[in-house]
Amino acid sequence: MQKRAFIWSLTGVSTLLGFMLTVQFSSHPKSSADSLSSYLDLRDQVQEQMAENQALEQEIAKQNALLLQYQSASGQTNEMLHTLQQDAKAVEEAAGTTSVSGPGITIKIQFDPTLPYDPKYSGLFEQTADQELGQIVNWLFANGAQAISINGQRLVTTSSIRLVGGLDPTTNILQINTNPVTSPYVITAMGDINRMQAILTVNNVQTDLNLMQEDCIIQAHPGAHGVTVPGYTGQLPGHWAKEVNQG
């Protein structure tokens, strides 16, 4: 009877120990898994925070750089404005819309009845004045001229030199930029004096005009204010252009 009680007691104790060990082993892995999960979550949060801090630092650096640019620009406003004004002036001069002064030459052409009469050339200039003047202008532009006018009419890329009239050459009217001009014709050219005079000499401009009884007086005007070529006053290209709404 005592032996049986002992066996039942031993069995109960063994069962209790087994249950306790089972509970201990089953609860230990679960605790490790929870700890690992918490560690991973914390690590992810730290990495996210570091990334956010880095982005904020980059943005701060960008804004500081912009601030330095604005501060630097604000101290140079007058200088920047002066530079822009100079650029605008240069563009206007290149387009021919403003008057310019400098060293240059003048060529005065007018009929002179005292010059030797040659029936072969007599009256030829009246029939070809636009061609003769156009040729002279092209030579000058190709050889040192920076700005040219004829009787105060500035020549630009869209300028025209043409004779307008009837069958009688004596009634022809010379038009510069569609504006009528009359003799004497005065070409004013600002630029390299030596080169312009040389091209006129090479092409016998004075001699050929004299043959047509046209006096030709070429004068050099050195110095910063030697000659003044006025600005172009006509309509510029694109004046009548309008924006087309594609919507």
C-alpha positions, 0 to 999 in steps of 0.5 A: 500500500505504501509502495503504491502511494510512493509510485503515485507520488513519484508519478505526480512529481514527474508529471509536474516537473515535465509540465513546468519544463514544457512551460519553460521551454515553450515560453523562452522562444516566444520571449526571444522572438518578441525581443528580436521583433522589438529590436528590428522595429526600433532599428527601422525607426532609427534608420528612418529618423536618420534619413529624415535628418539627412534630408533636412540637412540637405534642404538647409544647406540648399536654402543657405546657398540660395540666401548667400546668392540673394545677399550677394546679388543685392549688393551688386544691383547697380552693377548688374543693372549697368551691365544689362543697360550696356548690353541693351545699348550694344544690341540697339546699335547693332540693330541700327536703332540708335545713332552712333558716332566715330571716325568715318568718311562722307561721300558727296555725289551730285551732278556737275555740268562742268565735268567733261561730257561723254555721250556714252555715259551722259545721264547714266547715273540718273538711270542707275543711281540705286545700283551705283549707290547700292554697290558703293554701300556694299563695298563699304560694309564689306571693308570696315564700315560699321554704320552707314546712312544716305541723306540721313536714312540709316541703312539696316538689313531690311533697307531698300535703295530703289529708283521709282519713276516713269519711262523718262529717267529725268523723273526718277525719284530715289527712295531710301527705306521708301523715303524719297531723297534728292541730290546731292546724295551724301553717304555717311559711313562710320568705321575704318577710314583707311579700309573704306578709302582703299576700296573706293580707290581700287574700284575707281568710284570717283573716276567712274562717277565723274565720267557720268558728270557726277562730282564725287567728294570723299572726305575723311573725318577722324576722331571719336566724333568724326561722323554721326550716323542717325538711328533707323526710324522705320518699322523693324521686322516682325512689327506686324507679327501677331501671336497665334493662339494654338489653344 
